[in-house]
Amino acid sequence: MKGLLDDAFNEPLIDDGDNTIGMQGMGSHSYATEGIRSQDYVNEGMRSQDYDAQSIDSAVLAAPDVGTAYDDFQTVDWLRDQARDRMRHKTTMEQGFWYRSVDAMSGWLVVLIIGLLSGLFAGIIEIGAKWMIDVREGYCGENWFLDKEACCWTNSTIIAEEYCYNWVRWSDIMAGRSSSKVLKYVVDFFFYILIGTSFAFTTVIFVMVIAPYASGSGIPEVKTILSGFIIRGYLGLSTLVTKSVGLVLCVASGLSLGKEGPMVHVACCIGNCFVRLFPKFTKNEARKREVLSAAAAAGVSVAFGAPLGGVLFSLEEVSYYFPHKTLWRSFFCAMVASVALQSLNPYSTGQSALFYIEYDYAWHFFELVPFIALGVIGGILGAFFIKCNIWWCLKRKTTKLGHHPVVEVVCVAMVTALISFINPFTRKSTSSLIKELFAVCEWEDNSGLCDYEYTERAHLSNGTSQASNIAWGPPGSNLKNALWELCAAALIKSILTVFTFGLKVPAGLFIPSLAVGACLGRVMGVLVQYVTYLNRDSPFLTDICPDKSVCTLTGLYAMVGSAAVLSGVTRMTVSLVVIMFELTGGITYIVPIMVSVMIAKWVGDFITPHGIYDAHIIINGYPYLEGKERFMHMSLCEDVLQTKSGSEVKVIDSSTATIQDIEVLLETTTYHGFPIVQNPQLNLVIGYVSRNDLVRAVRCARERHIDLVNASRVCFTEIMRSNTSGGPISVSFANFIDHDPVCLEPKTPLALTIDMFTKLGLSQVLITHRGRLHGIVTRKDILRHVDHLQKTCKRHSIF
């Protein structure tokens, strides 16, 4: 039967991850008008056969164990796993009270463990990264294990660096404290590059040798795994350790990346490792993914100190199947993780929020205009970042540098250190930069960002005579220089992140995106503030901001800009808004953030249809079928069959199959499953069996029946029938097959088929007409067909 199965379905398992494990009792639904149950055709044919149901020369094998494992790079059959979980639950209800109670509490216990350990890992990573970042500049003379902030902390205040004698810079050791500034600058420059490059080199060696899966962000792969794809080792213990240590080293190296995104991968690794203690989940891949969804929520919770944002992130971005019970467990897991993190106090602020702000002034309606402008800028910048990063990731595969990941990482780290040291905003850690940009200038501040020429204190914007501590006025020379440096920092970080995201090291995208947006937002905030200062006597501003008060907050614009750029890159919406107000504690500014995020998503979607994570899923070829997008084409199931390359469908003839036939079929093919037909001329479908279950059935038959021979007949019906002529023993595989596979008519709309795949979690469907097999459609077949349609539409588009 030609033209019914794609070549890739017959290639190694890594190329086609379609698991086709069936399950007894699954209903065959006629979703396409005149579909007829194939079993009705088979019964009539079976009655014409001369079988003795009571023959003693037969053996019925037991049903497969509930813990049947999937092979690597296969797709979970959600219907099969859910049905088996119902069978397990039925058996559990027959046990005693304490057994049922432990079984019921196991789900809450596992998410409790995941939450506690996620908070612990996040705290250790944050403290370690904070210390190692400062090692690039020097060390604490009296207590080497303290970071710069803790070393210079006295009487609840931070001593300025020039007065902090406890902190020893590398230039102080090599050149002496009394040496010239030029010599100190050169020595610090050298050690900054040397130490940062060494950290990056150590990380890539660590990753390549121990756990290659620890590289990257991990979010695209976590999304794919939660959709039902099996990637063995990606959430293993070695990946967990390597990712955690690698994050500390990578952040300390100065590469343009963050540790917050990979925390989702770390939390899922924790969940996958400890879920093995509970057979209820470890033997059921569908149930395991409910726990991993809760772990993903905990990862975002500890990354930003945003438990509610973590739950929404898991729901909006990564989870494929999110029932009501999973929502509550995700909420509980994120809450526990946040409490565990706050108990460690890794930020030394007593707050779980990463960038907690201490101001709460009102914003004004006229500021919606610059907020919208920031949304447009964020959408455009995010879309072009995606295009450039995807282009480079594809280009990397064809370059010599891409085939030598260690050399590539070292080169990128060295270039990053060379460029970053020159600019004061890129030299410091990205988290410190964002925290500084989110803050507002006070009169006591003497940094370049707060250099205002106006000397009279402004009043609060509520019109009272109380003096405000917020500085404003014409920008001074230092502030003007700082604005140019911020623009340069945004450009530098954007370019460096394009080449960094995709390296063979743990690399997140959240913090670099927030930093770029914060730089641009702060520049916009200073410009708007200066415009309002110049027009402070106008009737419009006099009514809004009486008594010549401060009308705008530069830190607010940095917050809005960071949210806009991150939305343009990831296309997050609801979860991002919640993360931002939990991240900063600025609940007053939800509306400005909502406006910029929505505008950025609209603009970004207009330029590129996918966010950065979905784009990486596509270029990596993961079988992720998006269930949130509407399929607008008029294709049918038969169109999918026509676009397949023409491989022959391998079927099992239930009337003539022998043990030798089954073994030869398994040896000569790599298909993940086989339709079982009655009457090969008509191809009447009577069931479906997966490769895994078929292998186990043959092995069990060989082990249990020593008189089994190659010519022994194999029966696939529920009632054992054997030939009365006294031939070799026959064996029944009825308990191993799906007697009612999901079948669709060839004229079924593809849009409906896609809905079934995404909402029912199918791995494949049989295409039949009046019970006769026409072919098989798998998840990857649909993805290939959709990709073919999109390419065709682009060729015929007038744009």
N, C-alpha and C positions, 0 to 999 in steps of 0.2 A: 504494500500500500504506500505509494509514493506521495510526496507533497504534504504529509501530515505531521511530520515531526522535525523540528529544527536540528541542524547539525550540532549545535552547541549542547543540545540535550543528550547527545551521545559522546560528549567530550568529558574530560576529567571533572570531578565534582566541584573543583574550584570555579569552573566556568559557568556551571549552571547549578544553583543552589535550590533546586526544587525537590523537597522531600514529599513523598507521595504515600505516606503511611495511612492506611485506611482503618476503618473501625466498624465493627458489626453493628447493625441496627441504625445506621445513618440514613435518613430519608432521602429518596431520590425525588427531587422536586421538579415539576415541569414548569420552568419559568418562562418558556418560550412557546406559548399557545398550544401546540399539539404534541408536546412531548409525551411519550407513553412509556410506562415502566418496562424496562427490558426483561424483567423477570417473568412477565406474563407470556412472552414469547418462548422463554426457555422452558417453562413448566410443561408446555405441550410437547416440546421435543424430548424432554427427559422421560416422559411417560412412555414414549415409543421404544426406549432402550430396555434391554433385557438384563436387569440387575436384581440381585438378591439382597434385600436390605438386612437380612439376618445372617449373612455369611460370616464364618469365624475367621476367614482369611483376610481380615481387615483390621486397621488400627486407626483410632481417632486421636490426634495429638491435642494436648491441652492448649488453651489460649495463651498468647504471649504475655509475659510479665508486664505489669503496668509501668515499669521503669524502662521500657524500650528506649534506647538512646538513638539520637539522630547522628548522622555522619556530619563531618565538618563541611561547611559551606552548603548547607541544606536549609530548607524553609520549614518552619514549624507548621504542622497541621492543627490549627486552633480548634476546629470542631472535634477532632479525634481526642485531643488532650482534655478538652472540657467534658467530653462524654466519659472519659476514663476517670476524671476527677469526680464526676457524679457517682460512678461505680465505687470509687474509694470512699466517698462520703456515705454511701448506703451501707458499706461494710462497717464503717466507723460507728454509725448509729446503732449497730447491733452489739457494740462493746459496752463495757461498764461506764459508770458516771465519770470516774476520774480519767479514764482514757479519752472520753469525749471532751472533757474539760481541757486537758492538755492539748488535744488536737485543735480545739477552738482558740486557745491562747497562743498557739505557736506563731501565728501570723503577727500578732502584736509584739511578741517577744523578739522575733527576728528583726523587726524594724526598730525596736528599742536598742538592740545591739548595734545595728547599722548607724543609728543616729549618734550614739555615744562615741563610737570609733571614728565616725566622720568628723565630729568636732575635735577629737583628740588629734587626728592626723592633720587637720587644717591648722590647729594651733601650733603644732610642732613645725609644720612647713612655714608658717608665717614668721615665727620667731627665728627659725634657722635662716630663712631668706633675708630677714631684716639685718641679722648680724653679718652675714656673708656679703651683703651689698656694701656695708661700711668697711669691710676688709679691703676693698679695692683702694680705699683712701688711707687707711691706717688701722690702728688698734688702740684699745684702752690700756694705758700704761700700768695702772694699778690692778685692774681686773680685766684680763684679756678677753674673757668670755662675755663682756658687756658690749652692746652696740653703742653707737655714737651718742644717741639720745640719752640712754641710761648712764653713760659715762659722764656726760656733762650736766646731769640733773642734780640740782641742789636747791633746797628751800622752795620746792614746788615750782621752780622756774628753770628754763633752759638757758644756760650761759652761752653767750655768743662764742663762735669757734675761736676767734682770736684771743679770747680770755679763758678758754678751756685748756688748762695745762695738762689735765689728765689724758687728753686725747693726743696720741702721738701719730703724726703723719709720716709716711714713708720718706718724704723729703727731709724731715727732721732727723731721721736716722742716717740717711745716706749723705746729706749735705750739711746738716746742723741747723738749729733754729735761727742762728744769726746770719745765715747765708742770704744771698740776694734772692729777690722774688723770681727773677728769670730762671735761676738755677733750680729753685724749688718747683717752679712750674714744669720745667723739663723733666725732673725726676718723678713728680707726681703723674705726669703724662705717660711716662714710660711704664710705671707700675700699674697704672690704670689699664693700659692696653695689655700688658703681660698677664696680670691676674685675671682679667675678664676673658681673654682668649684661652687661658688655662682651664678656667671653669667650663667654658663651652666645649673644649676638647675632651675633658673628662666626662662630660655628659654624653656626648655622642658615642664615645667608646663604651661607656656603661650601657647605653641603649642598644647598640649594635651587637654587643657580646651577650648580654643577659636576656633582654626582652625587646625585640624590635617593635612589638606592638605598643610600646610605651611612648612612641613618638607622636607628634601632632597634638591636636586638641582633644580628639577622642569623641567629640559630640556627633560628627557624622556617623561614625561607626556605632555609637550607642543608639542613635536613632534607628539605624538599620537593624541592630540586634533586637531592639524593643519591637520592631515591626514583625519579628519572627524569623530572622536569619541567624544561622548558627555560625559563629566564628570562634573555634576552640582556641583557648589560650589568651584571647583578647582581654578577658576579665579575670585572669589568673593571679595567683599570689606573686609570681615573679614580676608580672606587669605592675602590680600594686606597689611593690617595693621600689622598682626601677623608676616608675613615674613619680613617686613621692620624693626620692632623692634627686632625681633629675630636675624636678621643678625648682628645688632650692638652688641647685647649681646654675640652672638656666637663667633664672631671675637675677642671680648675683652676677652673671656674666655680662649683663648690660644689654643683651639682645632685645630687640623690640618685640617683646611678647609679654604675656601675663600668665599668672598661675590660676586665675579664677575659673576660666573655662575648663581646663583640665581637671578641676576638682570634681566635676560631674563624673568624669571617667574614674577618678580615684574612689569616689563614693560607690559607684557601681561595682568596682572591683571588690570593695569591702563587702557589698551585698552578695556578690556571687560566691565569695569565699565562705561566708558564714551561713549562707542559705543551705549549704551542704549538710549542716547539722540537723536539718529538718527534712526527712524523706517526703513529706507532704509537698514540698516545693521542688526539691532537687530531682525528683522522678517525674516531674511534670513541667515541661518547658513553658507552657502557657501561664501556669501559676507562678513560675519563677519570674516571669516578666512583670508581673504585678508588683513583686518585691523590688525589682530593679527600677521600676518607675518611682517608687517611694525613695529609693536610694538617690536617684537623679535629683529629686526635690531637696534632699539633704545636702547634696553637693553644692547647689546654688545657695542654699541657706547659709552654709559655712563660708562660702566664697565671698559673699557680700554682706553677711549678717542680715539676710532678707528671707525669713521663713515663708511668709506668704508669697513672695515673689518666686521662691523655689517651687512651691506647689503649682503655681500658675505656669511657670516655665516648663515643668514636667507635663502639664496638661496641654499647653499650647504648642510646644516645640518638639519634644522628644518622644512622648508616649504615643503608641499606636492604639492600644486598648486600655481604657481608663474607666473601669466601672466605679460605682459609688463607693464600694468598700475600699478600693485603692485610693480614692480621694481622701478618706479619713485617715488611712494608714500613712499616706504621704504627708498629710498635715501633722500627724503625731511624730513621724520620723524627722521632719524639718524642725519641729519645735524642740525635740530632744537634742538635735544637733546644734541648734542655736544656743541652747542653755549650756551645753557642754563647752562650746567655744567661748562663751562669755565668762564661764568660770575660770578659764585659763588667762583671760584678759591679754590676748596677744598684741593688741594695739596700744596698750598702756593708757587707755582713756576711760576704762570702766564701761565702755559702750561696745555693743556687738556690731554696730554700724561701722563700715570701713571708712567713710568720709563724712562723719557727723558734723553738721553745721550748727552754729550757735546763734544765728540771727533768724528773725521771724517777722520781717517787715513786709508790708503789703506791696503787691505789684499793681500796676495801673493798666487800664484798658488800652491805651495807645501803644503799650509795649507789645501787643499782639502782632503788630507789623514786623518788628525785628525778630520776634519769635518765629513767625512764619518764614521769614528770610533765612533764619538758621535751619529750619526744617528743609527748605529747598536746597541749601548748601549741603546739609547732611545727606540728603537723598542722592544728589549728584555725586558727591565724593564717595559715598558708599558703593554706588553702582560702578563707578570707574575703578574703585579698588578691587571689586569682584572681578571685573574684566581683566585687569592687569594681573592679579594673582592667579587666576585660572590660566591665562596665557603663559605665565612663567612656569606654572606647574606642568603644563603640557610641553613647554619648551625644554624644561629640565630633563625630561626623559630622553631627549635627543642630543644632549650636550655631554661632553666628557666630564664636566664638573658634576653633573647629575648622577653619573655612575660611580662617583667617589664621594659619598656623603660626608665622610670625615673631613676631607679637604674642603668641601663646600661650607660646612659649618665653621671651620676655623677661619676661612676667608671672610665669611659674612660677619663673624664675631670681631675680627680684626678691623674690618672696614667700619663696623658700627662703633667700635671704641674710638677709632681715629676721628670720626665725624662728631660723635656725641660729646667728646671732651671739650671741644671748642665752644659749644653753646652751653651756657649755664643751665638752661631749662632741660636740655637733653642729657646733661651730665648726671643729674640727680636721678634717683629712682622714679619710675613712672607713677607709683602710688603717691610719693611725696609731692610730685608735681601737680597731680590732680587735686590733692588736698589743699595745696597752696592756692590753686586757681579757683577753687570753690569758695574760699574764704573772702571776706570783704576787707577793705583797707581801713585800718583805724589810725588815729592821729599819732599813736606811738610807733607805728610801723615806719621803718626807714629803708625798706627794700625798694628795688627798682620799680616793682609793680605799684607801689604806693607813693610815688614821688609826685605830689600835687603842689602847685604854686600858691593856691588859695590858702590863706592862713587862718581865716575865720571859721569857726566850727558851724556846721549847718545844724538845722533843727530836724526833728523827726517829721516824717511825712504826714503825721496825723494832725499837724497844725499847732501843737503845743509849743510852749516856750522852752521845753526841756532840751538841752543841748545833746545832739547826737554825737556818738564817738566815731561815726563813719566819716572818712575823709573824702572830699571831692573838690573839684575845681579844675582849672586848666592843667593839662598834663605837663610835668616838668621834663627836663632833658633825659633823665634816667628812665622815666616812664615811656617816653617816645622810643628810646633805644630798646626797652623791654618789649614794646609792641612789635618791632621788627624782629626781635629774637623769637617771640612767640610764633609769628608767621613762619619764620625759618624752621622752628622746632616742629610745627605741624607738618610742613612739607617733608622734612627729614624723616620724621616718624612714619609718615604715610609711605614713603618710598622704601624705607628699611623693612617695614612690616610686610610689604608685597613680597620681598625676597626671603623673609624669615618664616612666614606662615607656610608650612609645607616642608621645612627641614626635618631631618631625622632626630629631632629632639622634642621633648614635651613643650608645646607652644600653645598658648591661649590667645584669643583675639579680643576679649572684652576690654581689658585695661588699655592696650594701645589705641583702640577705637575711642574710648572715653577720653584719653589724653589728647588726641588730635581734635576732637570736638570741643574739649575744654579750652584748648589754646585759641581756636577760632572764636568760640563764644566769649572768651575774656576780651579779645580784641574788639568784638562787636559791642560788648558792654561798655568799654571805655569810650568808644566813639559815640554811642547813644548818650552816655552820661555827659560827655563834653557838649553835645548838641543841646541837651536840656539845660546845661549851665549857661551856654551862650544866650539861650532864649528864656532865661529864668524870669524875666520881667514881662513876658508876653501874657495877655489875658488868659490864654488857654492853660498854660502851666501854672499861672497864679491861682486859678480855681482848683487845679488838681493838687498842686504842691504849694500850699500857702507858706508864708514866712520864708520863702527861698529855701525850702527844705530839700533833702536828698530825694530825688524822684526815682532813681534807678540804682540797682545793685549789680555791680560787675560780677560778683560770684554767682548770682542767679543766672546770668547769661552763659557762664561757663557750664553750669549744670544743664541748661537747656541745650546748649550746643553739643555736649557730650552725649546726651540721650539721642539727639537727632542723628549724629554720625553712627552711633551703635545701631540704631534702627535701620539706617540706610544700608549697613553692612549685613546685619542678621535678619532684618525684616520682622523683628519682634515688636509687639504692640502692647497688649494689656500687661503681660508679665514684665515687660521692660519698665513701664510706668510705675508699677508697684515696686519693682526692685529699686528704682531711682529714689522714691520717697523713703523707702526703708534704708537704703544705702546712705542717705544724707540726713534723715529725720525731718526733711522739709516738706511736711504734708501740706503746708500753705501753698506750695508751688506745683501742685498736681496738674492744674489746668494748663499752665504754660508748657509743661513737659508733655502733656497729652497732645496739645496742638502741634508741637514740633515733631513728635514721634509719628503722628498720623500723616503730616505733610511729607516727612522724609520717606515713609513707606510708599505713599502714592507716587512720589517722584521716582523713587528707586524702582518700583514695579513697572513704571512706564519705560525705563531704560533697560533694565534687565529683569526677566521674570522670576528669577530665583535668588534667594539669599546665599550667603557664602557657604553655609553648611550643606544646603541642598545642591549647590553647584559642585561641591567636592564629592558628594554622593554620586552624582552623575558621571564625573570624570573618572571616578574609581570603579564604576560599573557595578555598584551594589544594587541588588534587586529590591529597591525600595519603591513601592507603589504608593504614590501620594493620594490620600483619600480626601483631602480638603479641596482639591481643585475639581472643577466641573469639566467633564469630557464633552467637547462640543461637536465632535465629528459624528458622521452617520454610519460608521463602520459596523459590520456584523461579525459574528464569530467566524463565519466562513472566510471573511477577508483576512483574519489573522492566520488561518490555515494556509491561504494562498501565498502569503508573504514568507512563509517558512521555507527553508532551503530544500526540502524534498527528501529527507531521510525516511526510511521505511519504519512504520510503527511495528514494534515487536509485541505480539500478543501471545497468550497462552491458550491453546485449544484444550478445553476442559474434557473433551471426549477422548482424546488420545494421549494426553500428557503423561510422561513417565518421569521417574526420578532422574534418569540420565538426560532427558530433554530439558528438565529444569536446570540441572547443573551446567549443561552446555550453554544454555541461555545466559546464565549468570557469568560464565567465563568469557563469553564472546561479546558481551554488551556492558555498557556502563550506565544504562538507563536507571532512573530512580524508582521506577514502578512499571507494572505491566497490566494492561487490561486482560481480563479473562473472558473469553468468548465461547459460545456454543454454536457449532456449525460454521466453520471458517468461511464458507461461501457467502453466508449472510452476515457474518460478524455480529451475532446477537450478543450483547453485553450481559454478562451475569455477575460481574464483580470486578474488583480491582485489588491488586496486592502490591505492597511496596517491596523494594529490593531488600531492605533490612529484614522485614518479616519473612520474606521468602528464603533468605539465607538461614535464618534461625530455624525455620520450619524444616529445611533439609537437614540441618545439623542435628536437630532433635530427633528426626526420624532415623538417621544413621546411628545415633547413640542408643536409642531405646529399642531398636528392632534389629537384632543381629541377622535375621533371615531376610532382610530387605535387600533387593538386588536392583541393578540398573533398570531392568525391565518392569519393575513394580509400578503399577498405575497410581496416579495421584488424582484424588477426588477433591473437588472444591465446593461441593454442595453440603448443606447442613446434615442431611441424612446419608449415612455411609452405605454405598452400594458397591458390590464387587461382582465380577464375572463368575458365573456358576461353573465354568469349565475346569476349575481347579488349578488355575495358573498361579503366578507369583502373588505374594501378599500385596495388597493395595493399602494405601495410607491416605487419610483425609487431612487436608489443610484448611478445612472450613472455618476453623476458629482463628485463622490468621488473616483472613481476607475481609475486605469491605464488600458486603453483599449488595449494598445499595449506594454506590458512589454517586456523587452529584453530577448530573448530566444536563446538558443544555442542547437546544436545537441549533442547527447551523445559522438560522435566521435571527437568533437572539441578538438584540442591539449590544454593541460592545460597551456602551455606557453602563448598561445594566450588569454586564459581566464584571466590569471594573468595580462597581458597587458591591457585588457579591464577594469579590476577592478581598476588598478592603474591610468590609463590615463583618464578613463571616470568617475571615482569616484562612481562605482556601489556599492550597498550594497548587492544585490543578483541577480542571474539570474535564470530563469526557464529552465530546461533541457527538451526539447520536441523533438519528432520525428514525422514529418508529422502532427504537431499540437497536438499530444497526450502527456500529461504530464508524464514525467519519474521521476522527482524529482526537488529539489531546491538545489542550491549551493550558500553558503554565504561566506563572507570574512573569517570567522573563520573556515569554512569547509576547505578552501584552506590552511590556516595556519596549521591546524591539519594534513592535508595530506602531506604537505611539511615537517613538523616535523617528520612524520612517515617515509618518504623516507630518510631523513637525518640519522635517527637512524638505519634504515635498511642498509644503505650504510656503516655506521661505523662498524656494526657487521660483514659485509662481507669484510671489508677492510683488506689488508695484513699488514697495519701499525697499 
